[in-house]
Amino acid sequence: MGSISVAAAKAHLSELIEQAARGETVCITRRGKPVAQITAVEMPRKRIDTAALRAMTDAMPPQPEPARDFIRGMREADRY
């Protein structure tokens, strides 16, 4: 956890927000004493509906060729 003065935090707020978004905690100090803390917001994850996912993938047509051949064909097409 890094710490920064209030004056420096005002000047570099967007950078501090990016640090917090990456999971770092930033402590803001006033006259050398901690007064605030910036942390990332916990974002709840949505549960995956496995039945809906299975229904969607089952409805997809099978791929006519192996993935390696498909990718190789795309790479060769980009060369010319």
C-alpha positions in Angstrom: 0.0 0.0 0.0 1.5 3.3 -1.1 0.8 6.6 0.6 0.5 10.1 -0.8 -0.2 13.5 0.6 -3.5 15.3 0.0 -1.9 17.9 -2.2 -0.2 15.3 -4.3 -3.4 13.2 -4.5 -5.3 16.3 -5.9 -2.7 16.6 -8.6 -2.6 12.9 -9.5 -6.1 11.7 -8.8 -6.6 10.0 -12.2 -3.4 8.0 -11.7 -4.4 7.0 -8.2 -7.8 5.8 -9.5 -6.0 3.6 -12.1 -3.8 2.1 -9.3 -6.9 1.3 -7.2 -8.6 -0.2 -10.3 -5.6 -2.5 -10.7 -6.1 -3.7 -7.1 -3.6 -1.5 -5.3 -4.6 0.3 -2.1 -3.6 4.0 -1.8 -3.4 5.8 1.5 -3.9 9.5 1.5 -2.2 11.4 4.3 -2.5 14.9 5.8 0.5 16.1 7.7 1.9 12.6 7.7 -1.2 10.9 9.2 -3.5 8.6 7.2 -6.9 10.3 6.6 -8.3 8.4 3.6 -7.9 5.3 1.5 -8.6 4.6 -2.1 -9.5 1.0 -3.0 -11.2 -0.8 -5.9 -14.9 -1.4 -5.6 -15.8 -5.1 -5.3 -17.8 -6.0 -8.4 -20.0 -9.1 -7.8 -19.8 -11.6 -10.6 -22.9 -12.9 -12.3 -23.4 -16.6 -12.1 -23.3 -18.4 -15.4 -26.5 -20.2 -16.3 -25.0 -23.4 -17.5 -28.2 -24.7 -19.0 -28.6 -21.6 -21.2 -24.9 -21.8 -22.2 -25.3 -25.5 -23.1 -28.5 -24.8 -25.1 -26.7 -22.0 -27.0 -23.6 -24.1 -27.8 -25.7 -27.1 -28.8 -27.6 -25.0 -31.3 -24.4 -23.9 -33.0 -23.4 -25.7 -36.2 -20.2 -27.8 -35.9 -17.1 -26.2 -37.3 -16.3 -27.8 -40.7 -12.5 -27.9 -40.2 -10.1 -28.1 -37.3 -9.3 -24.7 -35.6 -5.6 -25.0 -36.6 -6.5 -25.2 -40.3 -8.9 -22.3 -40.0 -6.3 -20.1 -38.4 -3.6 -21.2 -40.8 -5.9 -20.3 -43.7 -6.6 -16.8 -42.2 -2.9 -16.2 -41.7 -2.1 -17.2 -45.3 -4.9 -15.0 -46.7 -3.4 -12.0 -44.8 0.0 -12.5 -46.5 -1.2 -11.8 -49.9 
